[in-house]
């Protein structure tokens, strides 16, 4: 299982800060596509594809293949403090 964490506007749109999901052996891009299908707010949150992703607190590209136990975080390119 994987913990998926959402930050900033993404968190506001999907109305949750995290979910637990089995994303083992799925690419980040495929995960984004799956999440976009969860409903209108989810589709809006991920439609731009200009989203940064970190796996285990390290930035990764969209072709990264998720492993069991990885923690995935999505956030917009610019976040405030």
C-alpha positions in Angstrom: 0.0 0.0 0.0 1.1 3.6 -0.6 0.3 6.8 1.2 -0.6 9.6 -1.3 -0.3 13.1 0.1 -1.8 16.3 -1.4 -0.6 19.9 -0.8 -1.9 23.4 -1.4 -4.6 23.8 -4.1 -4.6 20.1 -4.9 -5.5 19.3 -1.3 -8.3 22.0 -1.4 -9.8 20.6 -4.6 -9.8 16.9 -3.6 -10.9 17.8 -0.1 -8.5 15.5 1.7 -4.8 15.7 2.7 -4.0 12.1 2.0 -5.3 8.7 0.9 -4.0 5.1 1.1 -3.9 3.3 -2.2 -2.2 0.3 -3.8 -0.1 1.9 -6.5 2.7 -0.7 -6.6 4.3 -0.9 -10.1 2.3 2.0 -11.5 4.1 5.1 -12.9 3.4 8.5 -11.5 1.7 9.5 -14.8 -0.6 6.4 -14.6 -1.4 7.3 -11.0 -2.3 10.8 -12.0 -4.6 9.4 -14.6 -6.3 7.1 -12.1 -6.7 9.9 -9.6 -8.3 12.1 -12.2 -11.0 9.5 -12.7 -12.2 9.8 -9.1 -14.6 12.7 -9.9 -14.9 16.2 -11.2 -12.9 17.8 -8.4 -10.1 15.3 -8.8 -10.0 15.8 -12.6 -9.8 19.5 -12.0 -6.9 19.1 -9.5 -4.8 17.0 -11.9 -5.9 18.3 -15.3 -2.9 20.7 -15.8 -0.2 18.0 -15.4 2.1 20.8 -14.2 2.3 19.1 -10.8 5.4 18.3 -8.9 5.7 14.8 -7.3 8.0 13.6 -4.6 8.4 9.9 -3.7 9.8 9.4 -0.2 10.6 13.2 -0.1 12.7 13.1 -3.3 11.4 14.8 -6.5 10.8 12.3 -9.3 9.7 12.4 -12.9 6.3 11.2 -14.2 7.8 8.0 -15.5 9.0 6.9 -12.0 7.6 3.4 -11.1 6.1 3.3 -7.7 7.2 0.6 -5.3 5.3 -1.0 -2.4 5.5 1.3 0.6 6.5 4.4 -1.3 5.0 7.7 0.1 3.9 9.9 -2.8 3.3 13.6 -2.5 1.7 15.9 -5.1 2.0 19.6 -5.0 1.8 22.6 -7.4 5.0 24.1 -8.7 4.7 27.2 -6.5 3.6 26.9 -2.9 3.6 29.6 -0.2 4.9 29.4 3.3 
